[in-house]
Amino acid sequence: MANYTITSKPKGFKTAIIRLIAYSAFIYLIAEFLKWNVKHEAVSNKFSEDSAVEYVQSILLLLSSGIFLYASFKYKSLFPLSFALFAFMMASFIREQDAFLDQHVYDGAWQTGAFGLLLLATLLIYRKKVLFFSNLNNFVHQFSFGILLSGIVTTYVFARLYGRKVFWMAVMETQYARDVKNVSEESLELFGYALIFIASVEFYLFANAKNNAVALKKHRGQASFPISA
């Protein structure tokens, strides 16, 4: 019969509570920001390409990209996966700047930057494909993967479908107002980007824990076979 050990220190439960409080507080701040934006931003600029909401979306993408890039160089064993995630987030950030790049650089500049970065990531993955798939097989079982997948599906799939004009015209019928559609769609996108940012933090914690586990295993291995002088 199997023996089960019951610990008096529920570390996992405490960690879950801390995460719940921290991430709930973060999402609360996102919701409060949206309320502030609606109340204080000029009517002509609410949820437009130059709105505060768009800027915060870009900031969250940039922060997420930075975390993945930092992890890719700090934890070499996860480099191909970390860099691939960085490239995807950074390409999304560049895509968000399409209007600015088209106006101040050249028309189609965002395509050059985004697809060029994705191509570079693809080449790096191909060169380190064995390590990449090893990383990926481990990553899909982590908490951060679930959050990241939720953020991507929310932002790049559901928000796009939810924001379709035909849907909102059916909802509001003769009282259709494009601003209402934009507010709803952009708010949902911001929530998705917030999930992606949370996922990037969780990924860093996962990478750090994995690195510490490998270091501890190596240390124990060396201690088990001391080298005599």
Order of alpha helices (4+ residues) and beta strands (2+ residues): alpha-alpha-alpha-alpha-alpha-alpha-alpha-alpha-alpha-alpha
